[in-house]
């Protein structure tokens, strides 16, 4: 039986802001001015919402779920040489735009928001007003939808990124669950491998397995090594439990990457 899977990558080194990363958005139902909202998002998540595509804008609309009101996002003006450009709170340039009619109306101390009465298109308004807001968390995993054998997936990840993902903590498990929600297959390769010679599971990054989240019937029994070494996959269905599979099945995979994230503080222009 052949089985096609996706793959997950995790970044090594310092946490990163990457063009290939995944933004997980969170609506916060507390009233704060823009600067207070920015601090809250940086303390609890990554930053105020950065929206880089129509797909991400659609995701934000979905999580707001028709709630009536105004919501801060991370959009602020940057004035240089009498020219105004728009940047996000995390410092990245706002290339994707979703302005409301007549916007942007550039004034001092104005910041970006979404308004339910304007179908959540972007408007700029006084940064000191109190609104709910949208934060994002940068998920350093990438789902790669290519069909590969496990060893091919491992080689691809190491040649083009860092490695297949190692799930060391509950937090990383939650990232995996979020990313694999978009998988087109029931299982996704990760960097788990079983050694028949010594009869234990390990991560190909070199670490032993401490955190575990096995699917029923997997990982806790004596492995059948008659077909060769076994590799680990995560189920994109059934609440993302880990399972063991023989390495002869073609799958899709997820990999890690590393880019250093600039965490400089960007405040509303005075």
HELIX and SHEET records of a PDB file:
HELIX    1   1 UNK A   34  UNK A   44  1                                  11    
HELIX    2   2 UNK A   54  UNK A   64  1                                  11    
HELIX    3   3 UNK A  116  UNK A  118  5                                   3    
HELIX    4   4 UNK A  150  UNK A  160  1                                  11    
HELIX    5   5 UNK A  170  UNK A  179  1                                  10    
HELIX    6   6 UNK A  180  UNK A  182  5                                   3    
SHEET    1   A 5 UNK A 200  UNK A 203  0                                        
SHEET    2   A 5 UNK A 187  UNK A 195 -1                                        
SHEET    3   A 5 UNK A   6  UNK A   8  1                                        
SHEET    4   A 5 UNK A 142  UNK A 148 -1                                        
SHEET    5   A 5 UNK A 251  UNK A 255 -1                                        
SHEET    1   B 3 UNK A  22  UNK A  32  0                                        
SHEET    2   B 3 UNK A 131  UNK A 139 -1                                        
SHEET    3   B 3 UNK A  47  UNK A  48 -1                                        
SHEET    1   C 4 UNK A  22  UNK A  32  0                                        
SHEET    2   C 4 UNK A 131  UNK A 139 -1                                        
SHEET    3   C 4 UNK A  70  UNK A  80  1                                        
SHEET    4   C 4 UNK A  83  UNK A  88 -1                                        
SHEET    1   D 5 UNK A  22  UNK A  32  0                                        
SHEET    2   D 5 UNK A 131  UNK A 139 -1                                        
SHEET    3   D 5 UNK A  70  UNK A  80  1                                        
SHEET    4   D 5 UNK A 110  UNK A 115 -1                                        
SHEET    5   D 5 UNK A 122  UNK A 126 -1                                        
SHEET    1   E 4 UNK A 200  UNK A 203  0                                        
SHEET    2   E 4 UNK A 187  UNK A 195 -1                                        
SHEET    3   E 4 UNK A 230  UNK A 235 -1                                        
SHEET    4   E 4 UNK A 242  UNK A 246 -1                                        
END                                                                             
